[in-house]
């Protein structure tokens, strides 16, 4: 049995969600209201930490007007520079500009992209390769890699290698721990730990980038076996394809190291870098001679002598022209690298070389758009691989939706000439036409094949009767560990255009891993291929994809739930508030994942999902909260004390409660742990020619009265059943539905109405036109209402006084906010918390006797 290990890292998952973005603790920002207002430079928001009821660290957003903090300029004609809140003298720089420059100087150390080899670098021999740039990898893939060597702090004999990948504010880690076990035969045990530290606070990110952070591991029983090491950047991580953990045979020596290795592209040279710990105990820069040996079964094959110092104990070298036997032993994990000092008795550490270990998943999505002769067949191929230390490669491949029978499944190199394929391994004998799958092992990988596999330089090709050169093709790539509970060891759900109803002939495809955790939260990871071709202007100019999970019942009416909108080739996340109906469909296999694009808004690729579960009957957490909800519903005072309640429209709502808001009956709101979520009601499509709108309902219903014989049914306009995706609230809205846009931090803007145009899938927003009132003293029933109303006791005869003029959008006048303006009148708008915005000019434009329009734009110069 393997001892459980714990990682000594302060895990911070707290932060603030604001305007559809996530901010770490201590982050500051200026809210962006969109055009024409832009960024509110005089409003500063801050994500501050506060402890919850159970001591958990939470994030809370506080925004304040910072204009009052502006210093008085000591000149007669101060100016307001772009991006500043405070006016400054023309010859000097503003305090905000100086602060920005200081901030940018600090952030220059943040490098979210892979470093490339340069002339004169130690690893110049790596540069034959055409490395993938950050643009090739996509936004989700841009990251910075770190490494750490963990050795014993006191009397531990364990050594660990930790690799970290920083993507924005998430730090994924993969730690391999090797420890000597004392028994009749000396042996070593291995443990691999995978995880993600999410929402790392910016102060900690600065420490990480400045290499001021350490990582430690210890046995769960105590800290006697603790190992610890410093986290550093290293340029060799991007090219590394082989690795080794070096340990000592001495008990409790505190010595250890790692070796990072890679091969040259054109020659059989093995480049390596050693990171060593504990070989030199002195703190002085003492020069120590060492011997580096390459061994096979205790026989020395090659030896290099060099010097290291306590100040810089690392060492790099190249082993040139490996022969065929050495390459064979390297591919089988039988070569050993050893480092020993020249002193007597020598200090020695050693370890076997194998393919690079990590928590990433080696996978491939095959699509017709990536074939050597690109096409649009709507088929899909999916593959998952696992590389063992002895060089054996396990594979699982599945294909579906092809135009004809499969005649070949191969692993290939990138063709040297157009349509000149280079086949490395033929998987066709393991392919079953009945299941559409191939499973087996490739046990004859050469060292160079392993190197190319881990450098994303191999491909899977699927040939069919109609496309003998290949109907599907996909690059074998490592999918970075995400921390989600997705069953990556299993074949994912294939996503294809042929699975859409009706089928879509597309060059894209994908696959998805979907699972439910103990809390019945849905974890999903989606990888797509062929959505971002350079010749597809429509896709490149818009959102690349909308990932949805859909349930399909007997009525053939799909009920959708938007998972996420995404750019690039990946989408992942967790869906928490799942309905019991959707959970039942997942259990029955009647749900599917669908990816929609601008080109195919009704679905471009789709795949059926089956996740057996018993969540539809209620989770344990729901059962435990049921009694508490009953208590809160009966006692309003207890409801106020509960930290999970929501305050909405001057009322406290219990966690899990659902209601229809007063401002719009076509919305359904719910309380989810202090957060109010309001979604538009999706009305079912009606097939009748005549409909009526009940006053107390949101959706129209069929008129049951008989139609006149001479009345013809109106022509049916084909609408987009997928609806519209609105960036403001990041939700899908059904065709024909209307809603108030949400603008943080001011909430719902009830003086504007947005409508989903079903025929085009576009969102159209316009100003609310308030009705003409006949009373002399109109009132606003709620502070958040847009339009005033007449009191019941003050409904007079028709007429328009000054109060009504301020209320109505009558001809030849404009209403903006609470004010009324004449034709051609100009003004600066007033925004809560900020005041008058002098850099925004608005004017009233009366184009006809019955048409008025308010227009606003940014001023070119602000003084």
C-alpha positions in Angstrom: 0.0 0.0 0.0 1.1 3.5 -0.7 1.1 6.1 2.1 -1.1 9.1 1.6 0.7 12.4 1.0 -0.4 15.9 1.7 0.8 19.0 -0.1 1.9 21.9 2.1 0.4 24.7 0.1 -2.0 27.4 1.2 -5.0 26.7 -1.1 -7.0 29.9 -1.8 -10.2 29.6 -3.8 -11.7 32.9 -2.6 -12.4 35.7 -5.0 -15.0 38.0 -6.4 -17.3 37.6 -9.4 -18.2 40.9 -11.0 -19.6 41.6 -14.5 -19.1 38.1 -15.8 -15.4 38.1 -14.7 -13.6 36.7 -11.8 -11.2 38.7 -9.6 -8.7 37.4 -7.1 -8.5 38.8 -3.5 -6.9 42.3 -3.3 -7.6 42.9 -7.0 -8.6 46.4 -8.0 -10.3 47.5 -11.2 -12.5 50.1 -12.9 -15.9 48.9 -14.1 -16.6 48.9 -17.8 -20.2 50.0 -18.7 -19.7 49.5 -22.4 -20.2 52.0 -25.2 -20.6 55.0 -25.1 -19.7 55.3 -21.5 -16.7 53.0 -21.5 -14.5 52.4 -18.4 -15.5 54.3 -15.3 -12.0 55.6 -14.3 -13.4 57.5 -11.3 -14.9 54.4 -9.8 -12.6 51.9 -8.3 -13.7 48.4 -7.3 -11.8 46.3 -4.8 -12.1 42.6 -4.0 -11.6 42.4 -0.2 -11.5 39.2 1.9 -13.8 38.5 4.7 -14.4 35.4 6.9 -17.6 33.5 6.6 -19.6 32.0 9.3 -17.5 28.8 9.4 -14.2 30.7 9.0 -14.0 30.2 5.3 -12.4 33.1 3.4 -14.8 34.8 1.0 -14.5 37.7 -1.4 -16.7 40.8 -1.4 -16.8 43.6 -4.0 -16.6 47.2 -2.8 -16.8 50.1 -5.2 -16.3 53.7 -4.4 -15.9 57.1 -6.2 -12.3 58.1 -6.1 -12.7 61.5 -7.7 -12.9 63.1 -4.2 -9.3 61.8 -3.6 -7.9 63.8 -6.5 -5.3 66.4 -5.5 -5.7 70.0 -6.5 -3.5 70.8 -9.5 -1.2 73.8 -8.9 -1.7 75.2 -12.4 -4.4 77.4 -14.0 -5.4 75.1 -16.8 -5.2 71.5 -15.8 -6.2 68.8 -18.3 -7.7 65.4 -18.0 -5.5 62.8 -19.7 -7.1 59.7 -21.4 -7.5 56.9 -18.9 -7.2 59.2 -15.8 -9.7 60.3 -13.3 -7.9 63.3 -11.9 -6.9 66.5 -13.8 -3.2 67.3 -14.0 -0.9 70.0 -15.2 0.0 69.7 -18.9 3.7 69.5 -18.3 3.6 66.8 -15.7 2.4 63.2 -15.5 -0.6 62.3 -13.4 -0.3 60.2 -10.3 -2.5 57.6 -12.0 -0.1 57.5 -15.0 2.9 57.0 -12.7 1.0 54.3 -10.8 0.2 52.6 -14.1 3.8 52.6 -15.2 4.9 51.2 -11.9 2.2 48.5 -12.1 3.2 47.6 -15.7 6.8 47.3 -14.6 5.9 44.7 -12.0 3.6 42.9 -14.4 6.3 42.6 -17.0 7.6 39.7 -15.1 4.4 37.8 -15.7 5.0 35.7 -18.8 2.0 33.6 -19.8 3.7 32.3 -23.0 6.2 29.6 -23.7 9.8 30.9 -24.1 11.5 30.0 -27.4 15.1 29.2 -27.9 17.4 32.1 -28.8 20.8 32.3 -30.4 23.5 31.5 -27.8 21.2 29.7 -25.5 22.4 26.5 -23.8 19.8 24.6 -25.8 20.4 26.0 -29.2 20.3 22.4 -30.6 16.5 22.3 -29.7 15.6 25.0 -32.2 15.4 22.7 -35.3 11.8 22.1 -34.3 9.0 24.4 -35.3 7.6 25.0 -31.9 3.9 25.7 -31.3 3.4 29.3 -30.5 0.9 30.6 -28.0 -1.4 31.5 -30.9 -1.4 27.9 -32.1 -2.2 26.7 -28.6 -5.1 29.1 -28.2 -6.0 31.4 -25.3 -6.8 28.5 -22.9 -3.4 27.0 -23.5 -1.1 30.0 -22.9 0.8 29.2 -19.7 4.0 29.4 -17.8 5.8 26.3 -16.6 7.7 25.9 -13.3 9.6 23.1 -11.7 10.8 22.1 -8.2 13.1 19.5 -6.7 11.8 18.3 -3.3 14.3 16.6 -0.9 14.3 15.7 2.7 14.1 18.5 5.3 15.3 16.4 8.3 15.7 12.6 8.0 13.6 11.9 4.9 14.9 9.6 2.2 12.2 10.6 -0.3 12.7 12.8 -3.4 9.9 14.4 -5.5 9.8 16.3 -8.8 7.0 18.9 -9.0 5.9 20.5 -12.3 3.6 23.5 -12.3 1.6 25.1 -15.1 0.3 28.6 -14.5 -2.7 29.6 -16.7 -4.0 33.1 -15.7 -4.8 32.6 -12.0 -4.9 28.8 -11.8 -1.8 26.8 -11.0 -2.0 23.1 -12.0 0.6 20.8 -10.4 1.9 17.3 -11.1 4.1 15.8 -8.4 5.9 12.5 -8.7 7.3 11.2 -5.4 10.0 8.5 -5.1 11.0 7.0 -1.8 13.3 4.2 -0.8 11.6 1.4 1.1 13.6 -0.7 3.5 12.9 -4.4 3.1 14.7 -7.7 2.3 15.2 -6.3 -1.2 15.9 -2.6 -1.7 13.2 -1.1 -3.8 11.5 2.3 -4.4 7.9 3.3 -4.3 6.3 5.9 -6.5 3.3 8.2 -5.9 1.9 10.7 -8.3 -0.2 13.6 -7.0 -2.3 15.8 -9.3 -4.2 19.0 -8.5 -5.1 22.6 -9.3 -4.7 25.6 -7.1 -7.4 27.9 -8.4 -7.8 31.6 -8.1 -4.3 32.3 -6.9 -4.2 35.8 -5.3 -2.1 38.3 -7.2 0.4 38.9 -4.3 1.1 35.1 -4.4 1.4 35.2 -8.2 4.1 37.8 -7.8 6.0 35.6 -5.3 5.7 32.7 -7.7 7.0 34.7 -10.7 9.8 36.0 -8.5 10.7 32.4 -7.5 10.0 33.2 -3.8 7.6 30.2 -3.2 8.3 26.7 -2.0 6.4 23.5 -2.1 6.5 20.7 0.5 5.1 17.2 0.9 4.8 15.0 4.0 3.2 11.8 5.1 -0.3 12.1 6.5 0.8 10.7 9.8 3.2 13.5 10.6 5.9 15.7 9.1 8.9 13.5 9.9 9.2 12.5 6.2 8.7 16.0 4.9 10.3 17.0 1.6 10.6 20.5 0.4 11.9 22.5 -2.6 11.9 25.9 -4.2 9.7 26.5 -7.2 11.6 28.0 -10.1 11.1 28.8 -13.8 13.2 26.8 -16.3 13.5 27.2 -20.1 14.1 23.4 -20.6 10.6 22.4 -19.5 9.1 23.2 -22.9 11.4 20.9 -24.7 11.6 18.1 -22.1 10.4 14.7 -23.3 12.4 12.3 -21.0 12.9 12.7 -17.2 14.5 11.0 -14.2 14.2 11.3 -10.4 17.6 10.8 -8.8 17.7 9.3 -5.3 20.3 8.1 -2.9 20.7 4.5 -1.5 21.8 6.0 1.8 19.0 6.3 4.3 17.9 9.8 5.4 20.6 11.4 3.2 18.6 14.5 2.2 20.2 14.2 -1.3 18.3 14.1 -4.5 17.8 15.6 -8.0 16.0 15.5 -11.3 17.2 15.2 -14.9 15.3 16.8 -17.8 16.2 15.3 -21.1 15.3 15.8 -24.8 16.6 14.6 -28.2 17.9 16.6 -31.1 15.7 16.7 -34.1 18.1 15.6 -36.8 20.7 13.6 -34.8 20.7 11.0 -32.1 22.0 13.4 -29.4 20.6 13.4 -25.9 20.6 16.8 -24.2 20.1 16.9 -20.4 20.0 19.3 -17.5 20.5 18.2 -13.9 19.0 20.0 -10.9 20.8 18.7 -7.8 20.1 19.2 -4.1 22.2 18.1 -1.1 25.4 17.0 -2.8 27.2 20.0 -1.4 26.4 20.8 2.2 28.6 23.9 2.5 27.1 27.3 1.9 30.4 28.6 0.5 30.9 28.7 -3.3 33.1 25.6 -3.0 34.0 24.0 -6.3 33.2 20.2 -6.2 34.2 17.8 -9.0 31.5 15.3 -10.1 31.1 12.4 -12.4 28.0 12.0 -14.5 27.5 8.4 -15.8 25.1 6.8 -18.3 24.6 3.2 -17.2 22.8 0.0 -18.2 22.5 -2.7 -15.6 25.3 -1.2 -13.5 27.6 -1.1 -16.6 29.0 2.4 -17.4 28.3 3.3 -21.0 29.4 6.9 -20.9 31.0 9.2 -18.4 31.4 13.0 -18.1 33.5 14.8 -15.6 32.7 18.4 -14.5 32.7 20.8 -11.6 29.8 22.3 -9.8 29.5 24.8 -6.9 27.2 25.2 -4.0 26.1 28.5 -5.4 25.1 26.8 -8.7 24.8 23.1 -8.4 23.0 22.6 -11.7 24.7 21.0 -14.7 23.9 20.7 -18.4 25.6 18.6 -21.1 25.0 16.7 -24.4 25.5 13.0 -25.0 26.3 12.8 -28.7 25.6 10.1 -31.3 23.7 7.5 -29.2 24.0 4.1 -30.9 21.1 1.8 -31.7 21.5 -0.2 -28.4 21.5 2.9 -26.3 18.5 4.2 -28.1 16.7 0.9 -27.6 17.4 0.9 -23.8 16.3 4.5 -23.6 13.0 3.7 -25.2 12.5 0.8 -22.7 13.3 2.8 -19.6 16.4 0.7 -18.9 19.0 3.5 -19.1 20.2 4.9 -15.7 21.8 8.3 -15.1 24.0 8.7 -12.0 25.8 11.6 -10.4 28.6 11.1 -7.9 31.2 13.4 -6.2 34.9 12.6 -6.4 35.4 12.7 -2.6 35.8 9.6 -0.5 33.4 8.1 0.2 31.6 9.6 -2.7 28.0 10.9 -2.5 25.9 9.4 -5.2 22.4 9.7 -6.5 20.9 7.9 -9.6 17.6 7.2 -11.4 16.2 5.5 -14.5 15.3 7.5 -17.5 11.7 7.2 -18.9 9.2 9.2 -20.9 8.2 12.4 -19.2 5.6 11.9 -16.4 2.7 14.2 -15.9 -1.0 14.3 -15.0 -1.9 15.4 -18.6 -3.9 13.2 -20.9 -2.6 12.3 -24.3 -5.5 12.4 -26.7 -6.6 13.3 -30.2 -9.7 14.5 -32.0 -9.9 13.5 -35.6 -12.0 15.6 -38.0 -12.5 15.8 -41.8 -11.5 19.4 -41.8 -8.0 18.4 -40.6 -7.6 15.6 -43.2 -4.7 15.9 -45.8 -7.5 16.7 -48.3 -9.9 18.7 -46.1 -13.6 17.9 -46.4 -16.9 18.3 -44.6 -18.3 14.9 -44.0 -19.6 15.4 -40.4 -17.7 12.4 -39.1 -15.7 12.2 -35.9 -12.8 10.2 -34.5 -11.5 10.2 -30.9 -8.4 8.6 -29.3 -6.9 8.3 -25.8 -3.3 7.1 -25.1 -1.2 6.2 -22.1 2.6 5.9 -22.2 4.2 3.4 -19.8 7.7 3.7 -18.4 8.8 0.7 -20.5 7.9 2.5 -23.7 4.6 0.7 -24.3 1.8 2.9 -25.6 -1.8 1.8 -24.8 -4.4 3.2 -27.2 -8.2 3.4 -27.5 -9.7 4.8 -30.7 -13.3 5.2 -31.8 -14.8 6.6 -35.0 -18.4 7.4 -36.0 -20.5 9.2 -38.7 -18.2 8.3 -41.6 -19.2 8.3 -45.2 -18.1 4.7 -45.9 -16.4 1.7 -44.2 -13.0 2.1 -42.5 -10.1 0.6 -44.3 -7.2 1.9 -42.2 -6.4 3.4 -38.8 -2.8 4.5 -38.5 -0.4 6.6 -36.4 1.7 8.8 -38.7 4.2 11.6 -38.9 3.6 14.9 -40.5 4.0 14.3 -44.3 7.3 15.6 -45.7 5.6 16.3 -49.1 2.0 17.0 -49.9 -0.1 13.9 -49.6 3.0 11.8 -49.0 2.1 10.0 -45.8 4.6 8.5 -43.3 3.0 5.7 -41.4 4.6 4.7 -38.1 2.2 2.1 -36.7 -0.9 0.4 -38.2 -3.8 0.1 -35.8 -6.2 -1.5 -38.4 -5.8 -5.1 -37.1 -7.2 -4.0 -33.7 -10.1 -2.2 -35.3 -13.6 -3.7 -35.0 -16.2 -2.7 -37.6 -19.0 -3.7 -35.2 -18.1 -1.4 -32.4 -16.2 1.2 -34.5 -13.3 1.0 -32.0 -9.7 -0.1 -31.8 -8.0 -0.9 -28.6 -4.5 -2.4 -27.9 -0.9 -1.6 -27.2 2.1 -0.5 -29.3 5.1 -2.1 -27.6 7.8 -1.2 -30.2 8.1 2.6 -29.8 11.5 3.9 -30.6 13.1 6.6 -28.4 12.5 9.1 -31.2 8.8 8.1 -31.4 8.4 8.8 -27.7 10.1 12.1 -28.2 7.8 13.1 -31.0 4.7 11.8 -29.2 5.4 14.1 -26.2 6.3 17.0 -28.6 2.8 16.8 -30.3 4.4 15.7 -33.6 2.3 12.6 -34.3 -1.1 12.2 -35.9 -3.9 9.7 -36.2 -5.3 9.1 -39.7 -8.5 7.2 -40.5 -8.9 6.1 -44.2 -12.3 5.0 -45.7 -13.4 3.4 -48.9 -14.4 6.8 -50.3 -11.2 8.5 -48.9 -8.3 6.2 -49.2 -5.8 8.8 -48.1 -7.8 9.7 -45.1 -11.3 11.0 -44.3 -10.4 12.0 -40.7 -7.1 13.2 -39.2 -6.1 14.6 -35.9 -3.0 15.7 -34.0 -2.0 13.7 -30.9 -1.7 16.3 -28.1 -1.5 16.5 -24.4 -4.6 17.9 -22.7 -3.5 19.7 -19.6 -4.8 18.6 -16.3 -7.8 20.7 -15.2 -8.6 19.4 -11.7 -12.1 18.4 -12.8 -13.6 15.0 -11.9 -13.7 13.9 -15.6 -13.0 10.2 -16.4 -10.1 10.8 -18.8 -9.0 7.2 -18.6 -12.2 6.3 -20.5 -13.2 7.0 -24.1 -15.0 10.4 -24.2 -18.3 11.0 -25.9 -17.8 11.7 -29.6 -19.3 14.9 -31.0 -20.1 15.0 -34.7 -22.2 16.8 -37.2 -23.9 13.6 -38.3 -25.4 13.4 -34.8 -27.2 16.7 -35.2 -30.9 16.7 -36.3 -30.9 17.2 -39.2 -27.3 16.1 -39.9 -24.8 18.8 -40.6 -22.0 18.3 -43.1 -19.2 20.0 -41.3 -15.4 19.7 -41.1 -15.4 20.0 -37.4 -15.8 17.4 -34.6 -15.0 17.0 -31.0 -15.2 14.8 -27.9 -16.3 15.4 -24.3 -15.8 13.9 -20.9 -18.8 14.2 -18.6 -19.3 13.0 -15.0 -21.2 13.8 -11.8 -19.6 14.1 -8.4 -21.0 13.3 -5.0 -22.8 16.6 -4.8 -24.4 15.8 -8.2 -22.5 18.6 -9.9 -21.8 18.1 -13.6 -18.1 18.2 -14.6 -17.4 18.6 -18.3 -14.4 18.9 -20.6 -14.9 19.5 -24.3 -12.2 19.5 -27.0 -13.1 20.4 -30.6 -11.2 20.4 -33.8 -11.8 22.2 -37.1 -13.7 25.2 -35.7 -11.1 27.9 -36.3 -9.9 27.5 -39.9 -8.3 30.6 -41.3 -10.6 30.4 -44.3 -13.7 30.5 -42.2 -14.2 34.2 -41.7 -17.6 33.8 -40.0 -16.2 31.6 -37.3 -13.1 33.7 -36.7 -15.0 36.9 -36.4 -17.5 35.6 -33.8 -17.6 33.4 -30.8 -16.1 30.1 -31.8 -18.6 28.0 -30.0 -21.5 27.7 -27.5 -21.4 24.5 -25.5 -24.8 23.3 -24.3 -26.2 20.3 -22.5 -29.7 19.3 -23.8 -32.4 17.0 -22.6 -34.8 15.5 -25.2 -38.1 14.1 -23.9 -41.0 12.3 -25.7 -42.4 15.6 -26.9 -39.3 16.2 -29.1 -39.0 19.6 -27.5 -35.3 20.2 -26.5 -34.7 21.9 -23.1 -31.3 23.5 -23.2 -28.8 24.6 -20.5 -25.9 26.7 -21.7 -22.6 25.4 -20.4 -20.3 28.1 -21.6 -19.2 30.2 -24.6 -15.6 29.6 -25.6 -12.9 30.6 -28.0 -10.2 28.2 -29.3 -10.5 24.5 -29.0 -11.4 23.7 -25.4 -14.3 24.3 -23.0 -14.5 23.1 -19.4 -16.3 23.8 -16.2 -18.7 22.6 -13.5 -22.5 23.0 -13.7 -24.0 23.0 -10.2 -27.7 23.9 -10.1 -29.0 21.0 -12.2 -32.7 20.2 -12.4 -34.0 16.7 -11.5 -35.3 16.3 -15.0 -31.9 16.8 -16.6 -30.3 14.4 -14.0 -32.9 11.8 -15.0 -32.1 12.3 -18.7 -28.4 11.9 -18.0 -29.2 8.7 -16.2 -31.3 7.4 -19.0 -28.9 8.4 -21.8 -31.4 10.9 -23.3 -29.2 14.0 -22.9 -26.6 15.2 -25.3 -23.7 17.8 -25.5 -24.1 20.2 -28.4 -21.7 22.8 -29.7 -23.3 25.6 -31.7 -21.5 28.2 -33.8 -22.4 31.4 -35.6 -22.4 29.5 -38.9 -24.6 26.7 -37.4 -26.6 28.2 -34.5 -28.9 25.2 -34.4 -25.9 22.9 -33.6 -22.8 22.1 -35.5 -21.7 19.0 -33.6 -23.5 16.9 -31.0 -23.1 13.7 -29.0 -25.4 11.7 -26.7 -24.3 11.5 -23.0 -25.1 8.7 -20.6 -24.1 9.2 -17.0 -25.7 6.7 -14.7 -26.7 8.3 -11.4 -29.3 8.4 -8.6 -29.2 12.2 -8.2 -32.7 12.7 -9.7 -34.2 11.4 -6.5 -32.5 14.2 -4.5 -29.0 14.5 -3.1 -28.1 14.1 0.5 -27.3 17.8 0.8 -30.8 18.6 -0.5 -32.4 16.3 2.0 -30.5 17.9 4.9 -31.4 21.4 3.7 -35.1 20.6 3.3 -36.0 20.9 7.0 -33.9 24.1 7.3 -35.8 25.6 4.3 -39.2 24.8 5.9 -38.0 26.6 9.1 -36.8 29.6 7.2 -40.1 29.8 5.3 -42.1 29.9 8.5 -40.0 32.3 10.5 -38.9 35.5 8.6 -36.5 36.4 11.5 -34.6 33.1 11.2 -34.5 33.8 7.4 -32.6 37.1 8.0 -30.0 35.3 10.2 -29.2 32.6 7.6 -26.0 33.6 5.7 -27.2 31.9 2.5 -30.3 34.0 2.0 -30.7 36.5 -0.7 -32.2 40.1 -0.5 -34.2 40.9 -3.6 -36.9 43.5 -4.1 -36.9 44.4 -0.4 -37.5 40.8 0.6 -35.4 38.0 2.0 -35.4 34.8 0.0 -34.2 31.4 1.3 -31.4 29.5 -0.4 -33.0 27.3 -3.1 -36.2 29.4 -3.3 -37.7 30.2 -6.7 -40.1 33.1 -7.6 -41.3 35.4 -10.3 -39.9 38.9 -9.9 -42.2 41.9 -9.8 -40.4 43.7 -12.5 -41.1 41.1 -15.2 -43.3 38.0 -15.1 -41.3 36.6 -18.0 -38.4 35.9 -15.7 -37.8 33.2 -13.1 -35.4 33.9 -10.3 -33.7 31.7 -7.8 -31.5 32.2 -4.7 -28.2 30.2 -4.8 -26.2 30.9 -1.6 -26.6 34.7 -1.4 -26.6 35.1 -5.2 -29.8 35.8 -7.2 -30.0 34.2 -10.6 -32.7 35.4 -12.9 -33.3 33.5 -16.2 -35.9 34.4 -18.9 -38.9 32.1 -19.2 -38.6 30.1 -22.4 -42.0 29.9 -24.1 -42.9 26.7 -26.0 -43.3 27.0 -29.8 -47.0 27.1 -30.7 -48.3 25.5 -33.9 -51.7 27.2 -33.9 -52.4 30.2 -36.2 -54.2 32.3 -33.5 -52.8 33.0 -30.0 -53.9 35.0 -27.0 -51.9 36.6 -24.2 -53.3 36.0 -20.7 -52.8 38.9 -18.4 -51.4 36.8 -15.6 -49.0 34.7 -17.7 -45.8 35.3 -19.6 -46.3 33.0 -22.5 -49.1 33.2 -25.1 -51.5 30.3 -25.5 -53.5 29.0 -28.4 -56.9 30.7 -29.0 -59.5 27.9 -28.6 -62.1 29.9 -30.4 -63.0 28.7 -33.9 -61.3 30.6 -36.7 -63.4 32.1 -39.6 -63.5 29.9 -42.6 -62.1 32.6 -44.8 -59.1 33.3 -42.5 -55.9 31.8 -43.7 -53.2 30.8 -41.3 -50.3 33.2 -41.5 -47.2 31.9 -43.2 -44.8 30.4 -40.7 -41.6 32.3 -40.4 -38.6 30.1 -39.8 -37.0 31.1 -36.6 -33.8 30.2 -35.0 -34.8 27.8 -32.2 -31.4 28.1 -30.6 -32.1 31.7 -29.5 -29.7 34.5 -28.8 -26.5 34.6 -26.7 -26.3 37.9 -24.8 -22.8 38.9 -23.6 -24.2 41.0 -20.8 -25.6 38.2 -18.7 -23.8 35.4 -20.6 -27.0 33.5 -21.1 -29.1 32.0 -24.0 -32.4 33.7 -24.6 -35.3 32.1 -26.4 -36.5 33.6 -29.7 -39.0 36.4 -29.1 -38.3 36.9 -25.4 -37.5 40.2 -23.9 -35.5 41.2 -20.9 -33.8 44.1 -19.1 -30.0 44.3 -19.7 -27.8 43.8 -16.6 -25.0 46.4 -16.2 -22.8 46.0 -13.1 -22.5 47.5 -10.6 -25.8 49.2 -11.2 -27.9 46.1 -11.7 -30.8 45.8 -14.2 -31.3 48.8 -16.4 -35.1 48.9 -16.5 -35.2 51.8 -18.9 -34.0 49.5 -21.6 -35.5 46.4 -23.2 -33.6 43.8 -25.1 -35.3 41.4 -27.6 -34.1 38.2 -29.1 -34.7 38.3 -32.9 -35.6 34.6 -33.6 -35.1 34.8 -37.4 -31.5 36.1 -37.1 -30.4 35.1 -33.6 -29.4 38.8 -32.9 -30.1 40.8 -29.8 -31.8 44.2 -30.2 -31.9 46.7 -27.3 -33.8 49.9 -27.2 -34.9 52.6 -24.7 -38.2 52.1 -22.9 -41.0 54.5 -24.0 -43.0 55.5 -21.0 -46.8 56.0 -21.4 -48.3 59.5 -21.5 -49.8 60.2 -18.0 -52.9 62.4 -17.3 -52.2 63.1 -13.6 -50.5 66.2 -12.2 -48.3 64.4 -9.7 -47.0 61.0 -11.0 -45.1 58.8 -8.7 -42.5 56.0 -9.0 -43.8 53.0 -7.1 -40.3 51.4 -6.8 -37.0 53.3 -6.8 -35.7 50.9 -9.5 -38.7 51.4 -11.8 -38.1 53.3 -15.1 -41.5 54.9 -15.6 -43.7 56.8 -13.3 -47.4 56.0 -12.7 -50.5 57.9 -11.6 -51.7 57.3 -8.1 -55.1 55.6 -7.9 -56.6 58.7 -6.2 -55.1 61.2 -8.8 -56.3 60.1 -12.2 -57.4 63.3 -13.9 -58.5 64.3 -17.3 -56.1 64.1 -20.3 -53.6 66.9 -20.4 -49.9 67.5 -20.4 -48.3 69.6 -17.6 -44.7 70.1 -16.8 -44.6 66.9 -14.7 -46.1 64.9 -17.5 -43.6 66.4 -20.0 -40.8 65.1 -17.8 -42.4 61.7 -17.8 -43.5 61.2 -21.4 -41.6 60.7 -24.6 -43.9 63.2 -26.4 -43.2 64.4 -29.9 -40.3 66.9 -30.5 -38.7 66.2 -27.1 -36.2 63.6 -25.7 -36.2 61.9 -22.3 -32.9 60.7 -20.9 -32.8 59.3 -17.4 -34.9 61.5 -15.2 -34.6 64.6 -17.4 -36.5 66.0 -20.4 -34.6 67.8 -23.2 -35.7 70.0 -26.2 -34.7 69.3 -29.8 -30.9 69.9 -30.5 -30.2 70.4 -26.8 -26.9 68.9 -25.6 -25.9 67.7 -22.1 -23.5 65.5 -20.2 -25.1 62.3 -18.7 -25.2 61.7 -15.0 -24.3 58.2 -13.7 -24.8 57.1 -10.1 -21.6 57.0 -8.0 -19.7 59.0 -10.6 -21.8 62.1 -11.2 -21.7 64.1 -14.4 -19.6 62.5 -17.1 -18.2 65.5 -19.0 -16.3 63.4 -21.5 -19.7 62.0 -22.8 -21.8 64.3 -25.0 -25.5 63.6 -25.6 -28.0 65.5 -27.7 -31.6 65.3 -28.6 -32.3 64.6 -32.3 -35.9 65.1 -33.5 -36.0 63.7 -37.0 -39.7 63.8 -37.6 -42.8 65.1 -35.8 -43.3 61.8 -34.1 -39.8 60.4 -33.9 -37.1 61.4 -31.3 -33.7 59.9 -30.6 -31.1 60.5 -28.0 -27.5 60.1 -29.2 -24.3 60.0 -27.1 -20.6 59.7 -27.9 -17.2 60.2 -26.4 -15.7 63.7 -26.7 -12.4 63.8 -28.5 -10.9 66.2 -26.0 -11.9 66.6 -22.4 -10.9 69.6 -20.3 
